[in-house]
Amino acid sequence: MRLQAHSLCGQSGTSHWLSLQARFVHRSVGSHPGLIESPMRYTLSLVGFALLALPGSLTRTAEPPRVVVLNIDLNNLHKTAPDSAFAGRIARLADALRARLSTACGYGVVQIDSTSEAAAHLTEGYFYDHPDVAAALAGEAGADWVVIPRLNRATAWAADLQAHVVRVRDTVLVSNRIVEFKGLELTPELAARLIERGSAWMADQVSQVIELARTPSEGVARRCPP
């Protein structure tokens, strides 16, 4: 079993290996000896503390971004067709990616109505080639981001999951991410392991894109556990 991950950023087409090691930033907080010198300042501090403790205060945690993961299209680059079991594995990979983004990474995953998605999906790979159409579809469902995945099948042994990460409000294709698979068409047991780990790697990459776009001036906090 082998998995590799890298990204294609912008239009340069260059790739780089992604480190899955989390970075932790420790900030030291200085002491404030003048905090209680003034009774008025102390009173205001107590009032501020009380406001923070109130339900529904301004410190309420922001709602997580809402994400749509479209169904995975097969981009078959090999001269032979995959066997009949491969379609089911692709579907399970899409479901695993959605589940990972929701349960492990904490995003609000929005499910597109299958009829609406099928109606807008004019040909194989249509959403991948027309991310603006995918963004409009996700926007109608109330999503902030849309992930447009396809599986590039090079051989019966090698394939890679490639995904556009698109911001819905302005239809900007923020990044393109790739996770490579070796052996997805082999035994069911190996395929299950690859689906589990591959979906986790892709979810982590998608999360990094979203969080960096949301707060470009800050360090990117890892939402997805390894």
VMD Tcl script that draws the C-alpha trace (Angstrom):
set ca {
  {0.00 0.00 0.00}
  {1.32 3.42 -0.86}
  {-0.13 6.89 -0.50}
  {1.47 10.17 -1.49}
  {0.11 13.70 -1.30}
  {1.00 16.92 -3.06}
  {-0.61 20.07 -4.32}
  {-0.81 22.15 -7.47}
  {-1.15 25.79 -6.45}
  {-2.16 28.65 -8.73}
  {-1.43 28.30 -12.45}
  {2.26 27.51 -12.26}
  {1.65 23.76 -12.25}
  {4.49 23.21 -9.83}
  {4.07 20.56 -7.15}
  {5.48 20.14 -3.72}
  {5.26 17.47 -1.08}
  {3.04 18.28 1.82}
  {4.17 17.63 5.35}
  {1.46 16.11 7.51}
  {3.26 17.10 10.70}
  {1.22 19.60 12.66}
  {2.83 22.86 13.65}
  {2.02 24.26 17.03}
  {2.51 27.92 17.83}
  {3.01 28.80 21.45}
  {2.41 32.37 22.49}
  {3.47 33.71 25.81}
  {1.20 36.16 27.54}
  {2.84 38.94 29.52}
  {1.67 39.88 32.99}
  {-0.44 42.97 33.56}
  {0.56 44.43 36.93}
  {-1.45 47.61 36.35}
  {-4.73 45.81 35.90}
  {-6.10 46.55 39.39}
  {-4.39 49.86 40.10}
  {-7.55 51.71 39.21}
  {-10.91 50.74 40.80}
  {-12.68 51.85 37.63}
  {-10.44 49.69 35.46}
  {-11.02 46.75 37.76}
  {-14.79 47.26 37.62}
  {-14.74 47.40 33.84}
  {-12.70 44.24 33.76}
  {-15.29 42.47 35.90}
  {-18.09 43.71 33.66}
  {-16.23 42.50 30.60}
  {-15.71 39.11 32.18}
  {-19.41 38.86 33.01}
  {-20.33 39.70 29.41}
  {-18.04 36.98 28.12}
  {-19.80 34.48 30.35}
  {-23.27 35.39 29.09}
  {-24.96 32.97 26.70}
  {-25.11 34.34 23.17}
  {-22.35 36.89 23.84}
  {-20.12 38.25 21.10}
  {-17.58 35.53 21.77}
  {-19.84 32.79 20.48}
  {-17.87 30.41 18.28}
  {-18.35 31.13 14.60}
  {-20.20 28.59 12.55}
  {-17.81 26.29 10.66}
  {-17.56 26.73 6.89}
  {-20.10 24.77 4.89}
  {-18.57 22.46 2.30}
  {-19.97 20.49 -0.61}
  {-18.05 17.46 -1.90}
  {-19.35 16.50 -5.32}
  {-19.34 12.93 -6.56}
  {-16.00 11.70 -7.88}
  {-15.71 11.45 -11.65}
  {-13.52 8.75 -13.19}
  {-10.89 10.04 -15.59}
  {-9.72 6.77 -17.15}
  {-6.32 7.28 -18.78}
  {-5.63 3.58 -19.27}
  {-6.44 1.55 -22.36}
  {-8.50 -0.94 -20.37}
  {-11.67 -0.34 -18.42}
  {-11.77 -1.08 -14.67}
  {-13.85 -3.96 -13.38}
  {-17.39 -3.52 -12.15}
  {-16.34 -3.24 -8.48}
  {-14.33 -0.08 -9.10}
  {-17.35 2.22 -9.34}
  {-18.43 1.20 -5.84}
  {-14.95 1.92 -4.47}
  {-15.01 5.39 -6.00}
  {-18.40 6.08 -4.41}
  {-17.13 4.87 -1.02}
  {-14.10 7.15 -1.36}
  {-16.38 10.17 -1.89}
  {-18.51 9.20 1.12}
  {-15.38 8.71 3.25}
  {-14.09 12.17 2.29}
  {-17.40 13.78 3.25}
  {-17.50 11.91 6.54}
  {-13.93 12.86 7.37}
  {-14.50 16.57 6.70}
  {-17.60 16.48 8.87}
  {-16.76 14.28 11.86}
  {-12.98 14.64 12.13}
  {-12.42 18.15 10.76}
  {-15.60 19.81 12.02}
  {-16.92 21.32 8.79}
  {-20.58 21.58 7.91}
  {-20.81 19.17 5.00}
  {-23.77 19.96 2.74}
  {-25.23 17.18 0.62}
  {-26.33 18.21 -2.85}
  {-29.61 16.75 -4.06}
  {-28.62 13.88 -6.34}
  {-31.19 14.84 -8.98}
  {-29.93 18.42 -9.14}
  {-26.31 17.28 -9.34}
  {-27.07 14.78 -12.10}
  {-29.00 17.39 -14.10}
  {-26.11 19.87 -13.99}
  {-23.51 17.18 -14.69}
  {-23.69 17.24 -18.48}
  {-20.69 15.02 -19.24}
  {-17.99 13.10 -17.38}
  {-15.62 15.63 -15.85}
  {-17.97 18.56 -16.51}
  {-17.76 20.08 -13.03}
  {-13.98 19.72 -13.01}
  {-13.76 21.64 -16.29}
  {-16.45 24.16 -15.26}
  {-15.87 25.00 -11.57}
  {-18.16 28.04 -11.88}
  {-21.10 25.71 -12.55}
  {-20.17 23.60 -9.54}
  {-19.88 26.74 -7.39}
  {-23.34 27.90 -8.45}
  {-24.79 24.50 -7.58}
  {-23.11 24.55 -4.16}
  {-24.24 28.13 -3.57}
  {-27.86 27.14 -4.10}
  {-27.39 24.60 -1.31}
  {-25.98 27.25 1.04}
  {-22.35 26.11 0.93}
  {-19.26 28.31 1.27}
  {-16.86 25.93 -0.48}
  {-17.12 23.19 -3.06}
  {-14.68 20.33 -3.60}
  {-14.67 18.97 -7.17}
  {-12.90 15.61 -7.22}
  {-11.90 13.26 -9.98}
  {-9.96 10.00 -9.94}
  {-7.25 9.79 -12.60}
  {-6.74 6.10 -13.40}
  {-3.32 5.71 -15.00}
  {-3.16 1.91 -14.72}
  {-4.92 -0.86 -12.84}
  {-2.28 -0.33 -10.14}
  {-1.87 3.45 -9.98}
  {-4.44 6.23 -9.65}
  {-4.68 9.60 -8.01}
  {-7.50 11.56 -6.47}
  {-7.33 15.14 -7.69}
  {-9.62 17.87 -6.39}
  {-10.35 21.51 -7.11}
  {-11.10 23.53 -3.97}
  {-13.37 26.39 -5.02}
  {-14.67 29.32 -2.97}
  {-18.34 29.69 -3.76}
  {-18.90 33.42 -3.24}
  {-16.52 34.48 -6.02}
  {-16.02 31.13 -7.84}
  {-12.24 31.35 -7.34}
  {-10.37 28.08 -7.76}
  {-8.16 28.50 -4.70}
  {-6.10 25.32 -5.03}
  {-5.83 21.91 -6.61}
  {-4.85 18.96 -4.41}
  {-3.72 15.42 -5.18}
  {-3.47 12.17 -3.26}
  {-1.90 9.23 -5.07}
  {-3.12 5.65 -4.64}
  {-1.25 2.42 -5.34}
  {-3.44 -0.69 -5.36}
  {-6.98 0.69 -5.20}
  {-8.14 -2.01 -7.64}
  {-6.57 -4.91 -5.76}
  {-8.14 -6.79 -2.86}
  {-11.19 -5.40 -1.04}
  {-9.22 -5.29 2.21}
  {-6.43 -3.19 0.68}
  {-8.95 -0.94 -1.06}
  {-10.74 -0.32 2.26}
  {-7.47 0.72 3.91}
  {-6.56 3.00 1.02}
  {-10.00 4.62 1.07}
  {-9.73 5.27 4.81}
  {-6.24 6.79 4.69}
  {-6.62 8.49 1.32}
  {-9.80 10.28 2.37}
  {-8.06 11.44 5.57}
  {-5.12 12.85 3.62}
  {-7.36 14.65 1.15}
  {-9.56 16.05 3.92}
  {-6.47 17.43 5.64}
  {-5.29 19.08 2.42}
  {-8.71 20.58 1.70}
  {-8.87 21.89 5.26}
  {-5.47 23.57 4.95}
  {-6.64 25.35 1.78}
  {-9.84 26.59 3.38}
  {-8.24 27.76 6.62}
  {-5.40 29.58 4.85}
  {-7.90 31.35 2.57}
  {-10.01 32.36 5.58}
  {-7.14 33.77 7.65}
  {-4.19 34.38 5.29}
  {-2.33 36.55 7.80}
  {-2.41 33.95 10.57}
  {-0.87 30.55 11.02}
  {-3.04 27.73 9.72}
  {-4.43 25.68 12.59}
  {-4.84 21.99 11.82}
  {-8.54 21.13 12.06}
  {-8.11 17.52 10.94}
  {-6.39 15.04 13.23}
  {-3.68 12.88 11.61}
}
mol new
graphics top color blue
foreach p $ca { graphics top sphere $p radius 0.5 }
foreach p [lrange $ca 0 end-1] q [lrange $ca 1 end] { graphics top cylinder $p $q radius 0.2 }
display resetview
